[in-house]
Amino acid sequence: MRALAMPIVVASLFMGVSPIMAQSTPGSPNQEKKTQQERVTIRSIQVVDVEDLPPDMRSKVDVVLANTKQEDLKSLRESIDAMPEAVSALKAKGRNSEQVVAVNVDGNNTLTMFTRKAA
């Protein structure tokens, strides 16, 4: 799979980390380093319905959503739509990017997309 630039909210739900958006000015010395750090080679993709999560995990998703701006969700969904593999995984579960409410990329480079029926 091709590399995925993640200038989006990546909710590390399993570690309890809230999404953080860092900004740097274009052309700054840290810009190239930041871009390299944001690139992740996705090895596999999972789609998980929030409704199927245990209550404690569902509450973590709710916390992330409460702290996520609509612009960030829009950017997230646009990034997903740009990945044919992600669109295909969603379609296989009967979902689409508009239903994605959070994502997680774990240490094995597995992209997990969390969806809600009524996003």
C-alpha positions in Angstrom: 0.0 0.0 0.0 1.1 3.5 -0.6 2.4 5.7 2.1 -0.3 7.8 3.9 0.4 11.3 5.0 -1.5 11.8 8.2 -2.0 15.5 8.6 -5.3 14.5 10.2 -6.5 13.6 13.6 -5.2 10.2 14.5 -6.9 9.2 17.7 -4.7 6.8 19.6 -7.6 5.4 21.5 -5.8 2.4 22.9 -3.2 4.6 24.7 -5.7 7.2 25.7 -4.0 10.0 23.9 -6.1 12.9 22.7 -5.5 14.1 19.1 -3.0 16.9 18.7 -2.7 19.1 15.7 0.8 20.7 15.4 1.4 23.5 13.0 4.7 24.8 11.6 5.3 27.4 9.0 6.0 26.2 5.5 9.7 26.2 4.8 10.7 26.1 8.4 13.6 23.7 9.3 11.1 21.4 11.2 8.7 21.2 8.2 10.6 18.5 6.4 11.1 16.5 9.6 7.5 16.9 10.5 6.4 15.6 7.1 8.6 12.6 7.4 7.2 11.8 10.8 3.6 12.1 9.5 4.2 9.5 6.7 3.1 6.0 7.7 3.1 2.9 5.5 -0.2 1.3 6.2 0.1 -2.5 6.2 -3.5 -3.5 6.9 -6.9 -1.8 7.4 -9.7 -2.7 9.8 -13.1 -1.2 10.1 -14.7 -1.3 13.5 -18.2 -0.1 14.4 -18.2 2.1 17.5 -21.4 0.3 18.5 -19.5 -3.0 18.7 -16.9 -1.7 21.1 -16.9 -2.4 24.8 -18.5 0.6 26.8 -15.1 1.9 28.0 -13.7 2.1 24.5 -16.9 3.7 23.3 -16.5 6.4 25.9 -13.0 7.0 24.7 -14.3 7.5 21.1 -16.9 9.9 22.5 -14.2 11.9 24.3 -12.1 12.1 21.1 -15.2 13.2 19.1 -16.2 15.9 21.6 -12.7 17.4 21.2 -12.5 17.1 17.4 -13.3 20.1 15.1 -15.6 19.5 12.1 -12.8 20.7 9.9 -10.6 18.0 11.2 -13.2 15.4 10.6 -13.7 16.7 7.0 -9.9 16.5 6.5 -9.8 13.0 7.9 -12.6 11.9 5.6 -11.0 13.5 2.5 -7.7 11.7 3.3 -9.6 8.4 3.6 -11.4 9.0 0.3 -8.0 9.5 -1.3 -7.0 6.0 -0.3 -8.6 3.4 -2.6 -7.7 0.6 -0.1 -9.5 2.4 2.8 -12.6 3.1 0.6 -12.6 -0.5 -0.4 -12.4 -1.7 3.3 -15.3 0.6 4.2 -17.4 -0.5 1.3 -16.8 -4.2 2.3 -18.4 -3.4 5.7 -21.2 -1.4 4.1 -19.8 1.9 5.3 -18.4 5.1 3.7 -16.0 7.8 4.8 -18.8 10.0 6.1 -19.4 7.4 8.8 -15.8 7.4 10.0 -15.5 9.2 13.3 -12.0 8.4 14.4 -8.9 6.4 13.2 -6.0 4.8 14.9 -2.7 3.6 13.5 -1.0 1.1 15.8 2.6 0.0 16.1 2.1 -2.6 13.4 1.0 0.1 11.0 -2.6 -1.2 11.0 -5.1 1.5 10.2 -8.3 1.1 12.2 -11.2 3.2 11.1 -14.0 3.6 13.7 -17.4 4.2 12.2 -20.9 5.1 13.4 -24.1 4.2 11.5 -25.4 7.8 12.0 -22.2 9.8 11.9 
